[in-house]
């Protein structure tokens, strides 16, 4: 392929193997451990415009549906069109 030509007739695409996440598998154990680290924690998500982080007193919370006890907090602002 370094010659700049690509042979579509002989090329075979192959996807990565997908983890099974079956019960008792290493992938499942690692996933559950990672999710547990985020349980009961609140992630602070500011509004970022350019290099500036914007926070207001109007904070909202969003429950993470995949981790029932986890929440994220975010700032809500209203954009006002300048005249």
C-alpha positions as CSV (number, residue, x, y, z in Angstrom):
1,X,0.0,0.0,0.0
2,X,3.0,2.3,0.3
3,X,3.2,2.4,-3.5
4,X,0.0,4.5,-3.6
5,X,-2.0,1.8,-5.2
6,X,-4.7,-0.2,-3.4
7,X,-5.9,-3.6,-4.5
8,X,-9.6,-3.8,-3.7
9,X,-9.8,-7.3,-5.1
10,X,-7.5,-8.9,-2.6
11,X,-8.2,-6.6,0.4
12,X,-10.2,-8.3,3.2
13,X,-11.7,-6.1,5.9
14,X,-11.6,-7.6,9.4
15,X,-13.3,-6.0,12.5
16,X,-11.8,-6.3,16.0
17,X,-13.3,-9.0,18.1
18,X,-16.1,-7.6,20.3
19,X,-16.0,-8.4,24.0
20,X,-18.8,-10.6,25.1
21,X,-19.3,-9.1,28.6
22,X,-20.8,-12.5,29.6
23,X,-21.2,-13.2,33.3
24,X,-17.9,-14.0,35.1
25,X,-15.8,-12.8,32.1
26,X,-12.8,-10.6,32.6
27,X,-14.4,-7.9,30.4
28,X,-17.6,-7.9,32.6
29,X,-15.6,-7.7,35.8
30,X,-13.6,-4.8,34.5
31,X,-16.7,-3.0,33.3
32,X,-18.5,-3.5,36.6
33,X,-15.4,-2.2,38.6
34,X,-15.2,0.9,36.4
35,X,-19.0,1.6,36.8
36,X,-18.7,1.2,40.6
37,X,-16.0,3.9,40.7
38,X,-18.6,6.4,39.3
39,X,-21.5,5.3,41.6
40,X,-22.4,8.0,44.2
41,X,-20.2,10.6,42.5
42,X,-21.3,13.9,40.9
43,X,-19.4,15.0,37.8
44,X,-19.1,18.8,37.4
45,X,-19.5,19.8,33.8
46,X,-19.0,23.5,33.1
47,X,-19.8,25.4,30.0
48,X,-16.6,26.1,28.1
49,X,-16.4,28.7,25.4
50,X,-12.9,29.2,24.0
51,X,-10.6,29.0,27.0
52,X,-13.3,30.3,29.5
53,X,-15.2,28.1,31.9
54,X,-18.6,29.5,32.7
55,X,-20.6,28.6,35.8
56,X,-23.8,30.2,37.1
57,X,-25.8,29.7,40.2
58,X,-28.4,27.8,38.2
59,X,-27.2,24.2,38.5
60,X,-29.1,21.3,37.1
61,X,-28.6,17.6,37.8
62,X,-28.8,14.7,35.3
63,X,-29.1,11.1,36.5
64,X,-27.0,8.6,34.5
65,X,-29.4,5.9,33.5
66,X,-26.8,3.2,33.2
67,X,-25.5,3.9,36.7
68,X,-28.6,4.5,38.7
69,X,-26.9,6.3,41.6
70,X,-24.6,8.5,39.5
71,X,-25.3,12.1,38.6
72,X,-23.8,14.9,36.7
73,X,-24.2,18.6,37.5
74,X,-24.1,21.2,34.8
75,X,-24.6,24.9,34.5
76,X,-27.6,26.2,32.5
77,X,-27.4,29.6,30.9
78,X,-29.7,31.5,28.7
79,X,-28.2,32.9,25.5
80,X,-29.4,36.5,24.9
81,X,-29.0,37.9,21.4
82,X,-27.1,41.2,21.6
83,X,-28.5,44.2,19.7
